[in-house]
Amino acid sequence: MMNPITGLLMALGALTALFVGGWTTAVRAVRGDQAARPSPATDARMPGATHIAVGAVTNFFDTLGIGTFATTKALLRRL
């Protein structure tokens, strides 16, 4: 007889594989469509150093309880 925890972990692993497969298919479709119709909504490039720095600063402020929306908007306006 199978342990319930083993069954739960197997189900979780199967759902994770299904999610990763669907996500990969969606990203490949967007990247393939991006060449035909470039749009900011389908921009699937990796973030640059500036974007990573903005994310780090806003996450730090969010940890302090300041929030992220206003700081992100203010920093991205300056780019």
Contacts in CASP RR format, 6 or more apart in sequence:
PFRMAT RR
TARGET T0000
AUTHOR 0000-0000-0000
METHOD contacts of the structure
MODEL  1
MMNPITGLLMALGALTALFVGGWTTAVRAVRGDQAARPSPATDARMPGAT
HIAVGAVTNFFDTLGIGTFATTKALLRRL
27 44 0 8 1.000
30 42 0 8 1.000
30 44 0 8 1.000
31 44 0 8 1.000
33 42 0 8 1.000
34 42 0 8 1.000
34 43 0 8 1.000
34 44 0 8 1.000
50 79 0 8 1.000
54 72 0 8 1.000
54 75 0 8 1.000
54 76 0 8 1.000
54 79 0 8 1.000
55 72 0 8 1.000
57 71 0 8 1.000
57 75 0 8 1.000
58 67 0 8 1.000
58 68 0 8 1.000
58 71 0 8 1.000
58 72 0 8 1.000
58 75 0 8 1.000
59 68 0 8 1.000
61 67 0 8 1.000
61 68 0 8 1.000
61 71 0 8 1.000
62 68 0 8 1.000
END
